[in-house]
Amino acid sequence: MEIWVSALAATLTTGAFVPQALHIIRYKETKAISLMMYLAFACGVALWFWFGMMIHNWPVMISNAITFALTAAIVAMKLRYG
């Protein structure tokens, strides 16, 4: 049961970043987002990924790897487009 709860939570929280990333890719507009927030979030996601590895929980590992990639893309676009 725990694996299904973590999989659902992982899917929802990872999916929440997709619209933001797509919006930035489409419009190349990043004024309204905070670079510091996304950097802190990226560090937190990296730690959640590490935690997932420590407890061998695939949903936590996979979702945080995907979320980290989305967050890194948003940070890169924020740095590029300001």
N, C-alpha and C positions, 0 to 999 in steps of 0.2 A: 504493500500500500504506500509506503514512504516514497518509493521510486516514482510512482504515478503522481503523487503530490508535488515532488520536486520537478518532475518533467512538465507538469502543467504550469507551475510557477515560473520555471525557466523559459518556457515558450512565451508566456504573457509578458514577462519583463524584457526579454530579448526583442520580441516583436514591437514593443513600445518605441524602440529607437529607429525602426525602419522608416516611418513617415518623416522623422526629422532629417535623417540622412538623405532620403530621396528629395525632400524639399530643398536642401542645401545644394545637392547635385544639380537639380533642375534650375534653380534660380540664382545660384552662386551668391547668396545673401546670408551673411553671418553676423550682422550687427547686433541682433537681439539675443545672441547666446553668449554665455560667459566662458572664456577660455579657462579660467581657474576652476570653474565647476567641472568642466569636462576633463581637465587634467586630474583633478582629485578623483573623479568618477572612474577614470581609466585605471588609476592605481588601485582603487577599491575592487574593481572587476578583476584585475590581475591577481589580487589576493584571494578573491572568491574562487578563481580558477585553480590556484595553488591548493586551496582548501579542498576543492573537489577532487584533486589528485590525491591528496592525503587520505581522504575517506573513500576513494574509489567510487565516486558517484558520477556516472557518465552524463546525466542530464545537467548537473552543475558544471562539469568541465566543458561540455560542448556549448552550452548556452553562454557561458562566460567567455569562451574563446570567440564566439560570433559577436557578442556584445562588445568585446574589446576591439575587434576589427572595425565594427561600425563606429565606435567611439574614436578610435585612432583616425579613421577617415574624416570624421567631423572635425577633430583637432587640426588635421592637416589642411582641411578646407578653410577653417577659421584663420589659420596662419597665412594661407595664401590669399584669401579674399577679404580678410580683415573684418 
